[in-house]
């Protein structure tokens, strides 16, 4: 028997459901924050460089909400949320969060890093779009991302993590040795908080799925995939938003750039990969108002915003910085993406 039944929120008012969504979004973000702290302490204890911590460990932590929400959705028979949530998070990360970062400050552009991590970011998204359109071409409205595709993405995730470690060593000549290790008591406390954080993320994400689905199906009369691409995706991107804006305000724009790229990669390889392994992910949401919204709106918006990002990387590499004006078209694409979903794609 399920700990939280599907009918838990049936009959609840819209205001009550919105309150639950707000609380669970905060809980997911807080749990991920504790997880990041614990994972960072673990990485420093074992001598992993800060580049690896930022590009992989922190990104894994901040992407945990998307993974938890999507995998729980697939397991609970609501796989329509998985692709929309992952793609919506990529658009939110790159368009809204990176766009806001650009408007707030001139962000640094590390050509050496971007020439490697940036192409993995774009290639992962292109692979996701390619699999989706190929499956639709073959199977039509019955198309789905299979468990085989999920395994391929998870294998790509492992390769990406290994490659990131190697790139870190090539860049810095080996693991960092100048960072003080956390004190034993502090280390144990962070690991304990990280364990609690995982539990919070998993439980809060399940509650979020139930409340968001009830809002979509009963009160808003919109498909789950649209809710995933806006409310849930933006909410689960909250860790990236908080970390990114804080980094910019503290003059550490490199963290925002690296975390956005890493989160985009992990949204494909980790979130979609793990969700597809849990259960095949339908690309067309049959029975909804806009069944092909993922093909018509989500995937094109994702590729458009990442292509624009690639152009900005090419233009910024020579200057060593992303200009503030780059934030305007990125945010514009994100706003258009949100509005198009409610126009039926």
C-alpha positions as CSV (number, residue, x, y, z in Angstrom):
1,X,0.0,0.0,0.0
2,X,1.2,3.5,-0.8
3,X,2.2,5.8,2.0
4,X,0.4,8.6,0.3
5,X,-2.6,7.5,-1.7
6,X,-3.5,9.1,-5.1
7,X,-6.8,10.4,-3.7
8,X,-5.1,12.3,-0.8
9,X,-6.0,15.8,-2.1
10,X,-9.3,15.0,-3.9
11,X,-11.9,17.6,-3.1
12,X,-9.4,20.1,-1.7
13,X,-9.8,23.8,-2.6
14,X,-7.5,25.6,-5.0
15,X,-6.2,27.9,-2.3
16,X,-5.3,24.9,0.0
17,X,-3.6,23.1,-2.9
18,X,-1.6,26.2,-3.8
19,X,-0.5,26.5,-0.2
20,X,0.6,22.9,-0.2
21,X,2.5,23.4,-3.5
22,X,4.3,26.4,-2.0
23,X,5.3,24.6,1.2
24,X,6.5,21.5,-0.7
25,X,8.5,23.6,-3.1
26,X,10.3,25.2,-0.2
27,X,10.9,21.8,1.4
28,X,12.3,20.4,-1.8
29,X,14.7,23.3,-2.1
30,X,15.7,23.1,1.5
31,X,16.3,19.4,1.3
32,X,18.4,19.8,-1.8
33,X,20.4,22.6,0.0
34,X,21.2,20.3,2.9
35,X,22.2,17.6,0.4
36,X,24.6,20.0,-1.4
37,X,26.3,21.0,1.9
38,X,26.8,17.4,2.9
39,X,28.0,16.3,-0.6
40,X,30.4,19.3,-0.7
41,X,31.8,18.3,2.7
42,X,32.2,14.7,1.5
43,X,34.0,15.9,-1.6
44,X,36.4,18.1,0.3
45,X,37.1,15.3,2.9
46,X,38.3,13.0,0.1
47,X,40.4,15.7,-1.7
48,X,38.2,16.3,-4.8
49,X,38.9,19.7,-6.4
50,X,36.4,22.6,-6.2
51,X,35.9,22.5,-9.9
52,X,34.5,18.9,-9.6
53,X,32.5,19.9,-6.6
54,X,30.9,22.8,-8.5
55,X,30.4,21.1,-11.8
56,X,29.2,17.8,-10.6
57,X,28.4,17.4,-6.9
58,X,26.6,20.8,-6.6
59,X,24.8,20.2,-9.8
60,X,23.7,16.7,-8.7
61,X,22.4,18.2,-5.5
62,X,20.5,21.0,-7.1
63,X,19.1,18.6,-9.8
64,X,17.9,16.1,-7.1
65,X,14.4,17.8,-6.9
66,X,13.9,17.3,-10.6
67,X,15.0,13.7,-10.4
68,X,12.9,13.0,-7.4
69,X,9.8,14.6,-8.8
70,X,10.1,12.9,-12.2
71,X,11.0,9.4,-11.0
72,X,8.2,9.5,-8.4
73,X,5.9,10.6,-11.2
74,X,6.9,7.7,-13.4
75,X,6.6,5.2,-10.5
76,X,3.2,6.5,-9.6
77,X,1.8,6.2,-13.1
78,X,2.1,9.9,-14.0
79,X,5.0,9.8,-16.5
80,X,3.6,12.8,-18.4
81,X,5.3,15.0,-15.8
82,X,8.8,13.6,-16.4
83,X,9.8,15.0,-19.8
84,X,8.0,18.2,-19.3
85,X,9.6,18.8,-15.9
86,X,13.1,18.1,-17.2
87,X,12.8,20.2,-20.3
88,X,11.0,22.9,-18.5
89,X,13.8,23.0,-15.9
90,X,16.4,23.4,-18.7
91,X,14.5,26.3,-20.2
92,X,14.1,27.9,-16.7
93,X,17.8,27.3,-15.8
94,X,19.2,28.7,-19.1
95,X,16.5,31.3,-19.9
96,X,15.3,32.7,-16.6
97,X,18.1,32.0,-14.2
98,X,21.1,32.6,-16.5
99,X,19.2,35.4,-18.1
100,X,18.7,37.1,-14.8
101,X,22.3,36.6,-13.9
102,X,23.4,38.3,-17.1
103,X,21.1,41.3,-16.4
104,X,22.5,41.6,-12.8
105,X,26.2,41.4,-13.7
106,X,28.7,40.7,-16.5
107,X,29.3,37.0,-16.1
108,X,32.7,35.5,-16.7
109,X,33.1,33.1,-19.7
110,X,35.9,30.5,-19.3
111,X,36.6,29.4,-22.8
112,X,38.4,26.2,-21.6
113,X,35.5,25.1,-19.5
114,X,32.8,26.1,-21.9
115,X,34.4,24.4,-24.9
116,X,33.9,21.1,-23.1
117,X,31.0,21.4,-20.7
118,X,29.0,23.6,-23.1
119,X,29.1,21.1,-25.9
120,X,28.0,18.3,-23.5
121,X,25.1,20.5,-22.5
122,X,24.0,21.1,-26.1
123,X,24.7,17.5,-27.2
124,X,22.6,16.0,-24.4
125,X,19.6,18.2,-25.2
126,X,20.0,17.4,-28.9
127,X,20.1,13.7,-28.1
128,X,16.9,14.0,-26.0
129,X,15.1,15.8,-28.8
130,X,16.4,13.4,-31.4
131,X,15.1,10.4,-29.4
132,X,11.7,12.0,-29.0
133,X,11.2,13.0,-32.6
134,X,12.5,9.6,-33.9
135,X,10.2,7.7,-31.6
136,X,7.2,9.9,-32.7
137,X,8.2,9.3,-36.3
138,X,8.1,5.5,-35.8
139,X,5.2,5.0,-33.3
140,X,3.1,8.2,-33.6
141,X,1.0,9.1,-30.6
142,X,2.1,5.8,-28.9
143,X,5.8,7.0,-28.9
144,X,7.7,6.7,-25.6
145,X,11.2,6.9,-24.3
146,X,12.0,3.3,-23.4
147,X,14.1,1.9,-20.6
148,X,16.8,1.3,-23.1
149,X,17.0,5.1,-23.7
150,X,17.1,5.6,-20.0
151,X,20.0,3.3,-19.6
152,X,21.9,5.0,-22.5
153,X,21.4,8.4,-20.7
154,X,22.5,7.0,-17.3
155,X,25.6,5.6,-19.0
156,X,26.2,9.0,-20.5
157,X,25.9,10.5,-17.0
158,X,28.7,8.2,-15.7
159,X,30.9,9.2,-18.7
160,X,30.2,12.9,-18.0
161,X,31.1,12.6,-14.4
162,X,34.4,10.8,-15.2
163,X,35.2,13.3,-17.9
164,X,34.5,16.2,-15.6
165,X,37.0,14.8,-13.1
166,X,39.6,14.4,-15.8
167,X,39.0,17.9,-17.1
168,X,39.4,19.2,-13.6
169,X,42.8,17.5,-13.2
170,X,43.9,18.8,-16.7
171,X,42.9,22.3,-15.7
172,X,44.3,22.3,-12.2
173,X,46.9,19.6,-12.2
174,X,45.2,17.3,-9.6
175,X,43.0,17.4,-6.6
176,X,42.8,20.5,-4.5
177,X,45.0,20.4,-1.4
178,X,44.7,24.0,-0.1
179,X,41.1,23.6,1.2
180,X,40.8,22.8,4.9
181,X,38.9,19.6,5.6
182,X,35.7,20.0,7.6
183,X,36.1,19.3,11.3
184,X,35.0,15.8,12.3
185,X,31.9,17.0,14.1
186,X,31.0,19.4,11.3
187,X,31.5,16.7,8.7
188,X,29.3,14.2,10.6
189,X,26.6,16.9,11.0
190,X,26.6,17.8,7.3
191,X,26.3,14.1,6.3
192,X,23.4,13.7,8.7
193,X,21.7,16.8,7.3
194,X,22.4,15.4,3.8
195,X,20.6,12.2,4.7
196,X,17.6,14.0,6.1
197,X,17.7,16.2,3.0
198,X,17.3,13.2,0.7
199,X,14.3,12.0,2.7
200,X,12.7,15.5,2.6
201,X,13.2,15.8,-1.2
202,X,11.6,12.4,-1.8
203,X,8.6,12.9,0.5
204,X,8.0,16.5,-0.5
205,X,8.3,15.7,-4.2
206,X,5.6,13.0,-3.8
207,X,3.3,15.5,-2.1
208,X,4.1,18.0,-4.8
209,X,3.1,15.5,-7.6
210,X,-0.3,14.8,-5.9
211,X,-1.1,18.5,-5.3
212,X,0.1,19.7,-8.8
213,X,-1.9,16.9,-10.5
214,X,-5.0,17.8,-8.6
215,X,-4.6,21.4,-9.6
216,X,-4.1,20.5,-13.2
217,X,-6.9,18.0,-13.6
218,X,-9.6,19.4,-11.4
219,X,-9.1,23.2,-11.0
220,X,-7.1,24.4,-14.0
221,X,-8.2,21.9,-16.7
222,X,-4.7,21.8,-18.2
223,X,-2.6,18.8,-19.0
224,X,0.0,17.6,-16.4
225,X,2.8,18.2,-18.9
226,X,2.0,21.9,-19.0
227,X,2.0,22.2,-15.2
228,X,5.3,20.3,-15.2
229,X,6.9,22.7,-17.7
230,X,5.9,25.8,-15.6
231,X,5.0,25.5,-11.9
232,X,6.8,22.3,-11.1
233,X,9.8,22.9,-13.3
234,X,10.3,26.4,-11.9
235,X,9.8,25.2,-8.4
236,X,12.3,22.4,-8.7
237,X,14.8,24.9,-10.3
238,X,14.6,26.9,-7.1
239,X,18.0,25.6,-5.8
240,X,19.7,26.8,-9.0
241,X,18.0,30.1,-8.8
242,X,18.9,30.7,-5.2
243,X,22.5,29.6,-5.6
244,X,22.9,31.5,-8.9
245,X,21.6,34.8,-7.7
246,X,23.6,34.5,-4.4
247,X,26.7,33.7,-6.4
248,X,26.3,36.8,-8.6
249,X,25.6,39.1,-5.7
250,X,28.8,37.9,-4.0
251,X,30.8,38.3,-7.2
252,X,31.2,34.6,-7.9
253,X,29.5,34.5,-11.3
254,X,31.5,31.4,-12.3
255,X,29.4,29.3,-10.0
256,X,26.2,30.4,-11.8
257,X,27.6,29.6,-15.2
258,X,29.0,26.2,-14.2
259,X,25.9,25.2,-12.2
260,X,23.5,26.1,-15.1
261,X,25.5,24.1,-17.6
262,X,25.8,21.2,-15.2
263,X,22.2,21.2,-14.2
264,X,21.1,21.2,-17.9
265,X,23.3,18.2,-18.6
266,X,22.0,16.4,-15.6
267,X,18.3,17.2,-16.4
268,X,18.7,15.1,-19.5
269,X,21.1,12.4,-18.4
270,X,20.0,12.0,-14.8
271,X,16.4,13.2,-14.6
272,X,15.1,11.8,-17.9
273,X,17.4,8.8,-17.7
274,X,16.4,7.7,-14.2
275,X,12.7,8.4,-15.0
276,X,12.8,6.3,-18.2
277,X,14.4,3.4,-16.3
278,X,11.6,3.6,-13.7
279,X,8.9,3.5,-16.4
280,X,8.7,4.2,-20.1
281,X,8.0,7.9,-20.7
282,X,5.2,8.7,-23.2
283,X,6.0,11.6,-25.4
284,X,2.4,12.4,-26.4
285,X,0.0,12.8,-23.5
286,X,-3.1,11.1,-24.8
287,X,-6.4,12.3,-23.4
288,X,-5.1,15.8,-22.6
289,X,-6.1,19.1,-24.1
290,X,-2.7,19.6,-25.8
291,X,-1.3,16.0,-26.3
292,X,1.7,17.0,-28.4
293,X,2.8,20.1,-26.4
294,X,6.2,18.5,-25.7
295,X,6.9,18.1,-29.4
296,X,5.5,21.5,-30.4
297,X,6.5,23.7,-27.5
298,X,8.8,22.1,-25.0
299,X,11.5,20.6,-27.2
300,X,11.7,23.4,-29.7
301,X,12.0,26.0,-26.9
302,X,14.7,24.0,-25.3
303,X,16.8,23.7,-28.5
304,X,16.2,27.4,-29.4
305,X,17.4,28.7,-26.0
306,X,20.4,26.3,-26.0
307,X,21.4,27.3,-29.5
308,X,21.2,30.9,-28.5
309,X,23.4,30.1,-25.5
310,X,25.9,28.4,-27.8
311,X,26.0,31.6,-29.9
312,X,26.6,33.7,-26.8
313,X,29.5,31.4,-25.8
314,X,31.1,31.9,-29.2
315,X,30.7,35.6,-28.9
316,X,31.8,35.8,-25.3
317,X,34.8,33.6,-25.4
318,X,37.0,36.2,-27.0
319,X,36.0,38.8,-24.4
320,X,36.1,36.4,-21.5
321,X,32.6,37.5,-20.3
322,X,28.9,37.3,-21.0
323,X,27.5,40.7,-21.7
324,X,24.4,42.0,-19.8
325,X,22.4,42.4,-22.9
326,X,22.5,38.6,-23.5
327,X,19.9,38.3,-20.7
328,X,17.2,40.1,-22.6
329,X,16.6,37.5,-25.4
330,X,17.0,34.6,-23.0
331,X,14.3,35.8,-20.6
332,X,12.1,36.7,-23.6
333,X,12.3,33.1,-24.9
334,X,11.4,31.8,-21.4
335,X,8.4,34.2,-21.2
336,X,7.2,33.2,-24.7
337,X,7.7,29.5,-23.8
338,X,5.4,29.9,-20.7
339,X,2.7,31.8,-22.6
340,X,2.7,29.4,-25.6
341,X,1.9,26.4,-23.4
342,X,-1.3,28.0,-22.3
343,X,-2.2,28.8,-25.9
344,X,-2.1,25.1,-26.7
345,X,1.3,25.1,-28.4
